[in-house]
Amino acid sequence: MSGYLTTLAQELANEQAQPHIRTAAGIALKNAFSAREYARLREVQERWIQQVDPNVKRSVKELALKTLASKDARAGQSAAQFIASIAAIEIPRNEWPELMTALVANVGDGADHLKQASLATIGFICETEDGDLRDSLTQHSNAILTAVVQGARKEEPNMDVRNAAITALGDSLEFVRTNFDNEGERNYIMQVICEATQSGDNRIEAGAYGCLNRIMGLYYDKMRFYMEKALFGLTVMGMKNEEEDVAKLAVEFWCTVCEEEIAIEDDNALAQSEGSSEMRPYFNFARVAAREVVPVLLDLLTRQDEDAGDDDYNISKAAYQCLCLYAQAVGGELIPLVLAFVEQNLRHADWHHRDAAVSAFGAIMEGPDEKMLDPLIKQALPVLIGMMDDSVVQVKDSAAYALGRICENVSDSIDPQVHLPPLIAALFAGLSSNPKMAASCCWALMNLADRFAGEPGCQGNPISAHFQDSVTHLLAVTERPEADNQLRMAAYEVLNAFVTNAANDTLHIVAKLSDVILQRLENTLPMQQQIVSVEDRITLEEVQTSLISVLLAIIQRLEAEIKPQADRIMHVLLRVLNTVGPKSSVPDTVFAAVGGLANSLEEDFVKYMESFVHYLYNALGNQEEPGLCAMAIGLSTSLSNQFKPAILQCFGDIAQAIGPHFETYLSVVGQVLQQAANVTMGPDGAYDMLDYVVSLREGIMDAWGGIIIAMKQGKTLMLAPYVESIFHLLRIVSQDQNRSEALLRSAMGVIGDLADAFPQGEYVDYYRSEWITLLIKETRSNRDFQTRTTDTARWAREQVKRQTSNAQGVQMS
């Protein structure tokens, strides 16, 4: 390792070497001590600490610092990245104390290319997600600020250096809180950034607005003076900048203002409801600036790019996002400003203006009081529905999306008799007319199905009269030869929503639909042999996943009435499991569907266990598919095991369905659940890993919930070997702030069910733990949670009380 590093470092610093060779050497050095996955990162960092000779370390670092002075900018950039990867290891360990001093000196006295590379190094160090390094960087805030502010000043003649400094300053803002608390230092930093917005260089101006954006998010409470003196005017002027990258970041500044003020109002309302006098400062920046900012946003809505893709983030999309946030931040005060614009542009000859008018109206559907919006919506609905026939597809798409916003946020303003028939007809017509409208039309239809579902299990609802036609239309859309996979999946998703929200008077249609879906699923099985490319495999898996998801919705809606189809459903699902290719994501949905079927059939599901358990055990022990194997035994933190939670939830569904018959599978499943509970989130893991761990714990809790209920029927003692590990996981959940409502609801169920399973207080010591009481209280008192979650927490509390009182009774007797 030492020889390898020395050779690479020497090549990186070699001014006679070819530029591409130097760059490759730098990349290899950086990659030797960096990794995306937290566990791998710690492994390679430990290699530097344990395996590299101190003299080699010193030599390699000196060569890297020397390379920052190279006139070859790519070599300097590679050296900067490598230095940052070593800084992440050594700065938290209080090693390499001379690094920051050297970088500051480079910026102060070095040539332009050395300044630029040194500032880039500081930026790379500061953009880290490593928790230990982030904590340590606050100790270096003075050095960091000295370098970046010096490079960012208007006196700096080299625009490349100034741009690198502004970029590094944006990355460092989180670590200079102590400096920002000092008024004099804060004033100077703000002055430098404000001057940079007027630099004349688009890169620097965009970076400066990005800095202001981050500052508003981090230091809102200190911004009143600067908003009054400079930022109102600067940011409004920035939004009007002809350079789109600059204008977008100026718009995003007001997005941040709105997001902060929405959050502050929510926090203060919660504090007030809890009797607290600690309120966050709230300055009404968005409301005060509305008359200057909102007209600019409305004008920017007219700058659509007709060639932009759905994922392209341009100035009109930024303005729309900001207008939505503005409506949430200031409510009804926005309505007159927006309505004047809508009335002026709705019939405009230029489609850009018509599209902007429709979008603006849709943007204010969340925030203002529904009573204020109601008459406006009733007046606007016929117009919006009519605009679904506009000659320009962009306008039609925006109209569909605006209708979706109305369905989502103010559905009470839609009259089922007057508006619903033309609304559904227009959305289905839009779905058929152009693939570009598919996403908006489908989203609006799903919102429509959700909002007009009525009470669960109701005899009829406003959708019933349109249900058969809707199902027929959606099935036809999925079969159209010209339909791409995106449209096909979106249509199946809408079908899923209609089935989920079907009233009792349409269940006969749902039952017939199961035949169609099963037939289509059967038709996909031979296609596995026809795959010739990765695209073919992805397309097939997406179709199978969509079909099985609809099948799951049918099973859940029909409940016990699905029984006549159960044999065929299990036969088809097992054939799918038998034919899917390696590393397929389809089993995720299959196991969910099987779990749903088990819930519907209850003890009648037992007859399928002999054939199905083979596939479960295969998933648990398949050595050829590391994702599946690790998924089952909980040993991997790789995201390739994303569908593990579905299998664990399936265990719970099956256990609850077949009751004490689950005894046969408890030892294997219990071991799986115990091992899966050991998967944890590294302190610096990615957000998707965080979501995965939370969903994994949901799956474990759901599984234990079903198993405990099953074993309570005369097999309670079989749970004893697992009680300690269950409480261990519950304690981890109580200590981890990364937890979902669904996880807490399942945890409450497990706490209560376990107490009910052992009513004589056998495990009372666990239930007397303070953390159990606190976890239940936090769940029960959370105002944002659904009623069923808080009710489950109250029930759990009663079970805990009974557990402790019964234990006392046993002791006394």
C-alpha positions in Angstrom: 0.0 0.0 0.0 2.8 2.5 0.9 4.6 1.9 -2.4 1.4 2.2 -4.3 0.5 5.6 -2.7 4.1 6.9 -3.1 4.1 6.1 -6.8 0.7 7.7 -7.4 1.6 10.8 -5.4 4.9 11.2 -7.3 3.2 10.9 -10.6 0.5 13.4 -9.5 3.2 15.9 -8.6 5.3 15.3 -11.7 5.2 18.4 -13.9 6.7 16.5 -16.8 4.0 13.8 -16.8 1.1 13.9 -19.3 -1.9 15.8 -17.9 -4.3 12.8 -18.2 -1.8 10.6 -16.4 -1.5 13.1 -13.5 -5.3 13.4 -13.3 -5.7 9.6 -13.2 -3.1 9.3 -10.4 -5.0 11.9 -8.4 -8.3 10.1 -8.9 -6.8 6.8 -7.9 -5.4 8.4 -4.7 -8.8 9.9 -3.8 -10.6 6.7 -4.6 -8.2 4.8 -2.3 -9.7 6.6 0.7 -13.2 7.4 -0.2 -16.4 5.4 -0.8 -20.1 6.0 -1.0 -21.2 3.3 1.5 -20.4 4.2 5.1 -19.1 0.8 6.1 -16.7 0.7 3.1 -15.6 4.3 3.8 -14.6 3.4 7.3 -12.8 0.4 6.0 -10.6 2.3 3.6 -10.0 5.1 6.1 -8.9 2.6 8.6 -6.4 1.3 6.1 -4.7 4.8 6.0 -4.6 4.9 9.8 -3.3 1.4 10.4 -1.4 0.3 7.3 0.4 3.4 5.9 3.9 4.2 7.3 3.9 7.7 9.0 6.8 8.8 6.8 4.9 7.8 3.7 1.9 9.7 4.9 3.9 12.8 5.4 5.6 12.5 2.0 2.3 11.8 0.1 0.6 14.8 1.8 3.5 17.1 1.0 3.4 16.0 -2.7 -0.3 16.6 -2.8 0.0 20.1 -1.3 2.8 20.8 -3.8 0.6 19.8 -6.7 -1.9 22.5 -5.7 0.6 25.0 -7.2 0.7 23.2 -10.5 -0.3 25.2 -13.6 -2.1 22.1 -14.8 -5.6 23.0 -13.4 -6.8 19.4 -13.6 -3.9 18.1 -11.6 -4.5 20.8 -9.0 -8.2 19.8 -8.8 -7.3 16.1 -8.4 -4.9 16.9 -5.6 -7.6 19.0 -3.9 -10.0 16.0 -3.9 -7.3 13.7 -2.5 -6.4 16.2 0.2 -10.0 16.5 1.2 -10.3 12.7 1.5 -7.3 12.6 3.8 -8.5 15.6 5.7 -11.7 13.7 6.5 -9.6 11.1 8.2 -7.0 13.2 10.0 -8.8 16.5 11.0 -11.3 14.7 13.4 -8.2 13.0 14.9 -6.5 16.3 15.5 -3.8 15.4 12.9 -2.5 17.4 10.0 -2.8 20.7 12.0 -0.7 22.6 9.4 -3.2 21.9 6.6 -5.6 24.8 7.1 -2.7 27.2 7.8 -1.1 26.2 4.5 -4.3 26.6 2.6 -4.9 30.1 4.1 -1.3 31.1 3.2 -1.8 29.8 -0.3 -4.9 32.0 -0.8 -3.2 35.0 0.7 0.2 34.9 -1.1 0.0 32.3 -3.9 -0.3 32.6 -7.6 -3.8 32.6 -9.1 -3.9 28.9 -9.9 -2.6 28.0 -6.4 -5.3 30.2 -4.8 -8.0 28.6 -6.9 -6.9 25.0 -6.1 -6.5 25.8 -2.4 -10.0 27.3 -2.3 -11.4 24.3 -4.1 -9.7 22.1 -1.5 -11.4 24.0 1.3 -14.7 23.6 -0.6 -14.3 19.9 -0.9 -13.4 19.5 2.8 -16.5 21.6 3.8 -19.0 19.8 1.6 -18.4 16.5 3.5 -21.3 14.5 5.0 -18.9 12.9 7.5 -20.3 13.7 11.0 -16.9 13.6 12.8 -15.4 15.9 10.2 -18.3 18.3 10.4 -18.0 18.5 14.2 -14.3 19.2 13.9 -14.5 21.9 11.2 -16.1 24.4 13.6 -12.7 24.6 15.3 -11.2 25.8 12.0 -13.9 28.3 11.2 -11.6 31.3 11.5 -9.0 29.9 9.1 -11.7 28.8 6.7 -13.4 32.2 6.7 -10.1 34.1 6.4 -9.3 32.2 3.2 -12.7 32.2 1.5 -13.7 35.7 2.3 -10.3 37.0 1.2 -10.8 35.2 -2.2 -14.4 36.3 -2.5 -13.9 40.1 -2.1 -14.6 42.5 -4.9 -10.9 43.5 -4.7 -9.9 40.0 -6.1 -9.1 40.7 -9.8 -9.2 37.0 -11.0 -12.8 35.9 -11.5 -11.8 32.2 -11.4 -10.3 32.6 -8.0 -13.3 34.7 -6.8 -15.7 32.0 -8.1 -13.8 29.2 -6.3 -14.0 31.3 -3.1 -17.7 31.9 -3.3 -18.2 28.2 -3.9 -16.1 27.3 -0.9 -17.9 30.0 1.2 -21.3 28.4 0.4 -20.0 25.0 1.5 -18.5 26.4 4.7 -21.5 28.4 6.0 -22.7 25.7 8.3 -19.4 25.6 10.2 -19.0 29.3 10.9 -21.9 29.8 13.3 -19.6 31.3 15.9 -18.4 33.9 13.4 -22.0 34.6 12.3 -22.9 35.3 15.9 -20.4 38.2 15.9 -22.1 41.2 14.4 -18.9 42.7 13.0 -17.8 39.5 11.2 -21.4 38.8 10.1 -21.7 42.3 8.5 -18.4 41.8 6.6 -19.4 38.4 5.3 -22.8 39.7 4.2 -21.1 42.7 2.5 -18.8 40.4 0.5 -21.7 38.2 -0.6 -23.9 41.1 -1.5 -21.2 42.7 -3.6 -20.6 39.3 -5.3 -24.2 39.4 -6.6 -23.2 42.4 -8.6 -19.9 41.0 -9.9 -20.9 40.8 -13.6 -19.7 37.2 -13.7 -22.7 34.8 -14.0 -20.9 32.1 -12.1 -20.1 34.3 -9.1 -23.5 35.9 -9.1 -25.2 32.5 -9.1 -22.8 31.3 -6.3 -23.6 34.5 -4.2 -27.3 33.9 -4.4 -26.7 30.3 -3.5 -24.8 31.6 -0.4 -27.7 33.9 0.5 -30.1 31.0 0.1 -28.1 28.9 2.6 -27.7 31.8 5.0 -31.5 32.3 5.1 -32.0 28.7 6.0 -29.3 28.6 8.6 -29.5 32.1 10.2 -33.0 33.4 9.6 -33.1 34.9 13.1 -30.2 37.3 12.1 -31.5 38.4 8.7 -34.0 41.2 9.6 -31.4 44.0 9.2 -30.0 42.7 6.0 -33.4 42.1 4.4 -34.4 45.7 5.1 -31.1 47.2 3.9 -30.2 45.1 0.9 -31.7 41.6 0.3 -35.2 42.6 -0.7 -33.9 44.7 -3.6 -31.0 42.5 -4.6 -33.0 39.3 -4.8 -35.8 40.8 -6.8 -33.3 42.2 -9.2 -31.6 38.8 -9.3 -34.9 37.1 -10.3 -35.0 39.4 -13.3 -31.5 38.5 -14.4 -31.4 37.3 -18.0 -29.0 34.5 -17.1 -31.3 31.6 -16.0 -28.9 30.0 -13.5 -28.6 33.3 -11.6 -32.4 34.0 -11.7 -33.2 30.4 -10.5 -31.0 30.8 -7.4 -32.6 34.2 -6.6 -36.0 32.6 -6.9 -34.9 29.8 -4.6 -33.9 32.4 -2.0 -37.6 33.2 -1.7 -38.4 29.5 -1.7 -36.2 29.3 1.4 -37.8 32.3 3.0 -41.2 30.8 2.6 -40.1 27.3 3.8 -38.5 28.9 6.9 -41.5 31.0 7.7 -44.0 28.1 7.2 -41.8 25.9 9.6 -41.5 28.8 12.1 -45.3 29.3 12.2 -45.8 25.5 12.7 -43.2 25.4 15.5 -44.6 28.4 17.3 -48.2 27.1 17.0 -47.1 23.8 18.5 -45.2 25.5 21.3 -48.2 27.7 22.1 -50.5 24.7 22.2 -48.1 23.0 24.7 -48.1 26.1 26.9 -44.5 27.0 26.0 -43.4 30.7 25.9 -40.3 29.9 23.8 -41.2 31.2 20.3 -38.9 31.4 17.3 -38.4 34.9 15.8 -40.8 35.5 13.0 -40.4 38.5 10.7 -43.0 38.1 8.0 -40.5 38.6 5.2 -42.6 36.8 2.6 -45.8 38.8 3.4 -43.9 42.1 3.5 -42.3 41.5 0.1 -45.3 39.9 -1.6 -46.2 42.9 -3.8 -42.7 43.1 -5.2 -41.8 39.4 -5.4 -45.1 37.8 -6.6 -45.5 39.9 -9.8 -41.9 38.9 -10.8 -42.7 35.2 -10.2 -45.9 35.5 -12.3 -43.9 37.0 -15.1 -41.3 34.2 -14.9 -44.1 31.6 -15.3 -44.4 32.8 -18.9 -40.8 31.8 -19.7 -41.5 28.1 -20.4 -39.2 26.2 -22.6 -41.5 24.1 -24.9 -38.6 21.7 -25.6 -37.8 21.1 -21.9 -38.2 17.5 -20.5 -40.3 16.6 -17.5 -37.2 16.5 -15.3 -35.6 19.8 -16.6 -35.6 22.4 -13.8 -35.9 25.8 -15.5 -36.8 29.3 -14.4 -40.6 28.8 -15.0 -40.6 25.6 -12.8 -38.6 27.4 -10.1 -41.1 30.3 -10.2 -44.0 27.8 -10.0 -42.5 26.1 -7.0 -41.9 29.4 -5.3 -45.5 30.6 -5.9 -46.8 27.4 -4.4 -44.7 28.0 -1.3 -45.7 31.7 -1.2 -49.4 30.6 -1.1 -48.7 28.4 1.8 -46.7 31.1 3.6 -49.1 34.1 3.2 -52.4 32.4 2.4 -55.3 34.5 1.1 -53.3 37.7 0.7 -51.9 36.2 -2.5 -55.3 35.7 -4.1 -55.9 39.2 -5.5 -52.4 39.4 -7.0 -52.7 36.0 -8.7 -56.3 36.5 -9.9 -55.5 39.8 -11.6 -52.7 37.9 -13.6 -55.0 35.0 -14.4 -57.8 37.2 -15.7 -55.3 39.1 -17.8 -53.6 36.1 -19.4 -56.1 33.2 -19.5 -57.3 34.1 -23.0 -54.0 35.4 -24.3 -53.1 34.6 -27.9 -49.6 33.5 -26.8 -49.8 30.0 -25.2 -47.0 30.8 -22.8 -49.3 33.3 -21.1 -52.3 31.0 -21.1 -50.1 28.2 -19.6 -48.8 30.6 -16.9 -52.3 31.7 -16.0 -53.5 28.1 -15.5 -50.4 27.2 -13.5 -50.7 30.3 -11.3 -54.3 29.4 -10.4 -53.3 25.8 -9.6 -50.4 27.1 -7.4 -52.7 28.9 -4.9 -54.8 25.8 -4.2 -52.9 25.1 -1.0 -52.5 27.8 1.6 -55.5 30.2 1.4 -58.6 29.3 3.4 -60.9 26.9 1.5 -63.9 29.2 2.1 -62.0 31.9 0.1 -61.2 29.5 -2.7 -64.6 27.8 -3.0 -66.4 30.5 -5.1 -63.3 30.9 -7.3 -63.0 27.2 -7.9 -66.7 26.8 -8.8 -66.3 29.6 -11.3 -63.0 28.4 -12.7 -63.7 24.6 -13.0 -65.7 24.9 -16.3 -63.0 27.1 -17.7 -60.2 24.7 -16.6 -62.0 21.7 -18.0 -62.5 23.6 -21.2 -58.8 24.3 -21.4 -58.2 20.6 -21.5 -59.1 21.0 -25.2 -56.5 23.8 -25.8 -54.6 23.6 -29.1 -51.2 23.5 -27.2 -50.3 20.4 -25.2 -48.4 22.3 -22.6 -51.5 24.3 -21.7 -53.6 21.1 -21.6 -51.0 19.4 -19.3 -50.9 22.4 -16.9 -54.8 22.4 -16.9 -54.7 18.7 -15.9 -52.2 19.4 -13.2 -54.2 22.4 -11.8 -57.3 20.2 -11.7 -55.3 17.6 -9.8 -54.3 20.3 -7.3 -58.0 21.2 -6.8 -58.9 17.5 -6.3 -56.1 17.1 -3.8 -56.6 20.2 -1.7 -60.1 21.6 -2.1 -62.2 18.7 -3.4 -65.2 19.9 -1.4 -65.6 22.6 -4.0 -66.2 20.1 -6.7 -70.0 19.3 -7.1 -70.4 15.6 -7.9 -73.4 16.2 -10.0 -72.3 19.3 -11.9 -68.5 19.0 -12.2 -67.6 15.3 -11.8 -68.9 14.0 -15.2 -67.2 16.6 -17.4 -64.1 16.5 -15.2 -63.6 12.7 -15.4 -64.4 12.8 -19.1 -61.8 15.6 -19.7 -59.1 13.8 -17.8 -59.6 10.5 -19.6 -59.6 12.3 -22.9 -56.4 14.0 -22.0 -54.9 10.7 -21.0 -55.7 9.3 -24.4 -54.7 12.4 -26.4 -51.0 12.8 -25.7 -48.3 10.9 -23.7 -46.9 14.2 -22.3 -50.2 14.6 -20.3 -50.2 11.1 -18.8 -48.5 12.0 -15.5 -50.7 15.0 -14.8 -54.0 13.3 -15.9 -53.2 10.2 -13.9 -52.3 12.2 -10.8 -55.5 14.2 -11.0 -57.6 11.0 -11.4 -55.9 9.4 -8.4 -56.7 12.4 -6.3 -60.2 12.3 -7.6 -60.6 8.6 -6.6 -59.1 9.3 -3.1 -61.2 12.4 -2.4 -64.6 11.0 -3.5 -64.1 7.5 -1.9 -66.5 8.2 1.0 -66.3 6.2 4.2 -64.5 2.8 4.0 -66.9 0.1 3.0 -69.7 2.5 2.0 -72.5 1.2 -0.2 -72.0 3.9 -2.9 -69.9 7.0 -3.6 -69.8 9.7 -6.3 -67.3 7.7 -8.3 -69.6 4.6 -8.6 -71.6 6.0 -11.6 -68.3 6.4 -13.5 -66.5 3.3 -12.2 -67.2 0.8 -15.0 -66.3 3.4 -17.7 -63.2 4.4 -15.9 -61.9 0.8 -15.5 -62.7 0.1 -19.2 -60.8 3.2 -20.3 -57.8 2.5 -18.1 -57.5 -1.1 -19.4 -57.7 0.2 -22.9 -55.0 2.7 -22.3 -52.6 0.0 -21.0 -53.2 -2.0 -24.1 -52.6 0.7 -26.7 -49.8 -0.2 -29.0 -48.3 3.3 -29.0 -48.4 3.5 -25.1 -44.9 3.7 -23.6 -44.2 1.9 -20.4 -44.4 5.1 -18.4 -48.0 5.7 -19.5 -48.9 2.1 -19.0 -47.6 2.1 -15.4 -49.3 5.4 -14.7 -52.6 4.0 -15.9 -52.2 0.9 -13.7 -51.5 3.1 -10.8 -54.8 5.0 -11.4 -56.6 1.7 -11.7 -55.1 0.7 -8.4 -56.5 3.9 -6.8 -60.0 3.3 -8.2 -60.0 -0.3 -7.0 -58.8 0.7 -3.5 -61.5 3.3 -3.2 -64.3 1.3 -4.8 -67.7 1.4 -3.0 -69.6 -1.8 -2.3 -72.0 -1.2 -5.2 -69.0 -1.7 -7.6 -67.4 -4.7 -6.1 -68.9 -7.0 -8.8 -66.8 -4.9 -11.3 -63.7 -5.3 -9.1 -64.3 -9.1 -9.0 -64.5 -9.3 -12.8 -61.4 -7.1 -13.1 -59.4 -9.8 -11.2 -59.9 -12.2 -14.2 -58.5 -9.6 -16.6 -55.5 -8.8 -14.4 -54.7 -12.5 -13.7 -54.9 -13.3 -17.5 -52.6 -10.4 -18.3 -50.2 -11.6 -15.6 -50.2 -15.1 -17.0 -49.5 -13.7 -20.4 -46.3 -12.2 -19.1 -44.8 -15.5 -18.0 -43.6 -16.7 -21.4 -42.0 -13.3 -22.1 -39.3 -14.2 -19.7 -37.9 -16.5 -22.4 -38.0 -13.7 -25.0 -35.8 -11.2 -23.2 -32.8 -10.1 -25.3 -31.8 -6.8 -23.5 -31.7 -5.0 -20.2 -34.5 -2.8 -21.5 -36.7 -5.8 -22.2 -36.1 -7.1 -18.6 -36.9 -3.7 -17.1 -40.1 -3.3 -19.2 -41.3 -6.8 -18.2 -40.6 -6.3 -14.5 -42.4 -3.0 -14.5 -45.5 -4.5 -16.2 -45.5 -7.5 -13.8 -45.0 -5.2 -10.8 -47.9 -3.0 -11.9 -50.2 -5.9 -12.5 -49.4 -7.5 -9.2 -50.0 -4.2 -7.4 -53.5 -4.0 -9.0 -54.1 -7.6 -7.9 -53.1 -6.7 -4.4 -55.6 -3.8 -4.4 -58.3 -6.2 -5.6 -57.5 -8.7 -2.9 -57.5 -6.1 -0.2 -60.8 -4.6 -1.4 -62.7 -7.8 -1.9 -61.3 -9.3 1.4 -63.0 -12.7 2.0 -64.9 -12.4 -1.3 -61.6 -13.1 -3.1 -61.7 -16.8 -2.0 -63.1 -18.2 -5.3 -60.0 -16.8 -7.1 -57.5 -17.7 -4.4 -56.3 -21.0 -6.0 -55.6 -19.3 -9.3 -54.0 -16.2 -7.7 -51.5 -18.4 -5.7 -50.8 -20.5 -8.7 -50.0 -17.5 -10.9 -47.9 -15.8 -8.1 -45.9 -18.9 -7.5 -45.2 -19.2 -11.2 -44.0 -15.6 -11.3 -41.6 -16.3 -8.4 -40.5 -19.4 -10.3 -39.7 -17.5 -13.6 -38.3 -14.1 -12.5 -34.7 -13.5 -13.4 -31.9 -13.0 -11.0 -31.9 -9.8 -8.9 -35.4 -9.1 -9.9 -37.5 -6.6 -7.9 -40.8 -8.4 -8.7 -40.7 -10.7 -5.6 -41.2 -7.6 -3.5 -44.7 -7.1 -4.9 -45.4 -10.8 -5.0 -44.8 -11.3 -1.3 -47.0 -8.2 -0.5 -49.8 -9.8 -2.6 -49.4 -13.1 -0.8 -49.5 -11.3 2.5 -52.7 -9.6 1.4 -54.2 -12.9 0.4 -53.3 -14.5 3.7 -55.1 -11.6 5.5 -58.2 -12.1 3.4 -58.3 -15.9 3.7 -57.2 -16.2 7.4 -57.0 -19.9 8.3 -58.0 -21.0 4.8 -54.5 -19.9 3.7 -52.9 -22.8 5.5 -53.3 -25.1 2.5 -51.0 -22.9 0.5 -48.1 -22.9 3.0 -46.6 -26.2 1.9 -46.0 -24.9 -1.6 -45.3 -21.3 -0.7 -42.9 -21.8 2.1 -40.4 -23.2 -0.4 -40.1 -19.8 -2.0 -39.8 -18.0 1.3 -36.9 -20.3 2.4 -35.4 -20.0 -1.1 -35.3 -16.2 -0.7 -33.7 -16.7 2.8 -31.0 -19.0 1.6 -30.2 -18.2 -2.0 -26.5 -17.8 -2.1 -26.4 -16.9 -5.8 -28.4 -13.8 -5.2 -26.6 -11.8 -2.4 -29.4 -9.2 -2.4 -32.1 -11.8 -1.6 -29.9 -13.7 0.8 -28.8 -10.7 2.7 -32.3 -9.3 2.5 -33.6 -12.4 4.3 -31.0 -12.7 7.0 -30.3 -9.0 7.7 -26.6 -9.1 7.3 -26.1 -6.6 4.5 -26.5 -2.8 4.5 -26.5 -2.8 0.7 -29.5 -1.1 -0.9 -29.7 -4.1 -3.2 -31.9 -5.7 -0.5 -34.5 -3.0 -0.8 -37.4 -5.5 -0.8 -36.7 -7.2 2.5 -39.4 -5.3 4.4 -42.1 -6.7 2.1 -41.0 -10.3 2.9 -40.9 -9.6 6.6 -44.4 -8.0 6.5 -45.5 -11.1 4.6 -44.5 -13.3 7.6 -46.7 -11.2 9.9 -49.7 -11.4 7.5 -49.3 -15.1 7.1 -48.9 -15.7 10.9 -52.0 -13.7 11.7 -53.9 -15.5 9.0 -53.0 -19.1 9.9 -52.8 -18.6 13.7 -51.1 -21.3 15.8 -50.2 -23.3 12.6 -47.4 -20.8 12.2 -45.6 -22.7 15.0 -43.9 -24.8 12.2 -42.1 -21.7 10.8 -41.4 -19.7 14.0 -37.9 -20.9 14.7 -36.6 -19.9 11.2 -38.6 -16.7 11.0 -37.7 -15.7 14.5 -34.0 -16.0 13.7 -34.5 -14.0 10.5 -36.2 -11.2 12.4 -33.5 -11.1 15.1 -30.8 -10.8 12.6 -32.6 -8.2 10.5 -32.9 -6.1 13.6 -29.1 -5.8 13.6 -29.1 -3.7 10.5 -28.4 -0.2 11.6 -27.8 3.2 10.0 -24.2 4.4 9.9 -23.9 8.0 11.2 -23.1 9.2 7.7 -25.1 7.0 5.5 -27.2 8.3 2.6 -30.8 9.3 3.0 -32.0 6.3 1.0 -30.2 4.0 3.4 -32.0 5.8 6.3 -35.4 5.3 4.6 -34.5 1.7 4.1 -33.6 1.0 7.7 -36.8 2.7 8.9 -38.9 0.6 6.5 -37.0 -2.5 7.5 -37.9 -1.9 11.2 -41.5 -1.4 10.1 -41.4 -4.8 8.5 -39.9 -6.4 11.6 -42.5 -4.9 13.9 -45.3 -5.8 11.5 -44.0 -9.4 11.5 -43.7 -9.7 15.2 -47.2 -8.1 15.6 -48.7 -10.8 13.4 -46.7 -13.6 15.0 -47.6 -12.5 18.6 -51.3 -12.5 17.7 -51.0 -15.9 16.2 -49.1 -17.4 19.1 -51.5 -16.0 21.7 -53.9 -18.8 20.6 -52.4 -21.4 22.9 -48.7 -21.2 21.9 -47.6 -18.2 23.9 -44.6 -19.8 25.6 -43.0 -20.3 22.2 -42.4 -16.5 22.1 -40.3 -16.5 25.2 -36.9 -17.0 23.4 -37.6 -13.8 21.3 -38.9 -11.4 23.9 -35.5 -9.9 24.9 -34.6 -9.2 21.2 -38.0 -7.6 20.6 -37.5 -5.2 23.5 -34.0 -4.5 22.4 -35.3 -3.4 19.0 -38.1 -1.4 20.7 -35.4 0.4 22.7 -33.4 1.2 19.6 -36.5 2.7 18.0 -37.1 4.8 21.1 -33.6 6.2 20.9 -33.5 6.8 17.2 -35.2 10.0 16.0 -35.3 8.6 12.4 -38.7 6.9 12.7 -41.9 7.0 10.8 -45.5 7.1 12.0 -46.1 3.6 10.6 -43.1 2.3 12.6 -44.3 3.8 15.9 -47.8 2.5 15.3 -46.5 -1.0 14.7 -44.3 -0.6 17.8 -47.3 0.3 19.9 -49.1 -2.7 18.6 -46.2 -5.0 19.6 -45.9 -3.5 23.1 -49.6 -4.0 23.7 -49.9 -7.4 22.2 -46.9 -8.7 24.1 -48.3 -7.4 27.3 -51.6 -9.1 26.5 -49.9 -12.3 25.6 -48.2 -12.5 29.1 -50.9 -11.1 31.4 -49.3 -12.3 34.6 -46.5 -9.8 34.4 -43.8 -12.2 33.3 -41.9 -9.4 31.6 -42.9 -6.5 33.9 -39.4 -5.3 34.3 -39.3 -4.3 30.7 -42.7 -2.5 31.0 -41.5 -0.6 34.0 -38.7 0.9 32.0 -38.9 4.7 31.6 -38.1 4.6 27.9 -41.3 2.5 27.3 -43.4 5.0 29.0 -41.8 7.9 27.2 -42.1 6.2 23.8 -45.8 5.6 24.3 -46.3 9.1 25.5 -44.5 10.6 22.5 -46.6 8.6 20.1 -49.9 9.2 21.9 -49.4 13.0 22.1 -48.2 13.7 18.6 -50.8 15.9 17.0 -49.6 15.2 13.5 -50.3 11.4 13.7 -53.5 9.8 12.5 -56.2 8.8 15.0 -55.5 5.1 14.6 -51.9 5.6 15.6 -52.7 7.6 18.8 -55.5 5.1 19.6 -53.1 2.2 19.3 -50.7 4.1 21.7 -53.5 4.6 24.2 -54.4 0.9 24.0 -50.7 0.0 24.5 -50.6 2.3 27.6 -53.6 0.5 29.0 -52.0 -2.9 28.4 -48.8 -1.7 30.1 -50.8 -0.5 33.1 -52.6 -3.9 33.3 -49.2 -5.7 33.0 -47.7 -3.8 35.9 -50.8 -4.1 38.1 -51.2 -7.8 37.4 -47.6 -8.4 38.3 -48.1 -6.6 41.7 -51.2 -8.8 42.3 -49.2 -12.0 41.6 -46.5 -10.9 44.0 -49.0 -10.0 46.8 -50.7 -13.4 46.4 
